[in-house]
Amino acid sequence: METLAGTGLPGAEKLDVAAILSGHVRATTQQSVGAHGRPEQAFEAIVGLVLGPHRDRYPALSAAYTEAAEGGQDQALEFGLDRILDGVEMHIAAARERPAAP
């Protein structure tokens, strides 16, 4: 909350930011269970099972899966946090540009 203090966001939106961040961390952690702390590995295993005999039906998904398996970056937590914070930053900038309510 301290970081959001000077943003001009109302209290409800500050709490929403905290909820979004904690939700991402919680979801990523839950994916890590049984994957030795690597949520990407768990996700890739699920995608692999889904693709199984259907690789030809989903060529883009199959290509992404193959590329990730050959040297993926295992950074779902950090990637997600960065994208969430990018969106929060854009929201704050847009809020600052809106005219003040009368």
Residue, then its C-alpha position, 0 to 999 in steps of 0.5 A: m500500500e505504501t508504494l501505491a500511496g502517491t498514485g492517486l488510486p482510490g483505496a478500493e483500487k489499491l486493494d484490488v492491486a494487492a488482490i491481483l498480485s497475491g492471486h498471481v503468486r498463489a496461482t503460480t505457487q499452486q501450479s508448482v506443487g508436484a513440479h519441484g517448484r517449477p510451474e512452467q514444468a507442470f503447465e508444459a506437462i499438462v499441455g503435452l498430455v492435451l496435445g498427445p495425438h492432436r498435435d496436427r490440430y493445434p500447430a501453433l500450440s505444438a510449436a510453442y510447446t516444442e520451443a519451450a521444451e527445448g529451452g524455455q525460461d521457467q519464469a512464470l512468476e516473474f513474467g506474470l508480475d511484470r505484466i500485472l505491474d505494467g498494467v497497473e502502471m498504465h491504469i495509474a497513468a490513465a487515471r492521472e490524465r482524466p479530468a477531476a470530478p466536479 
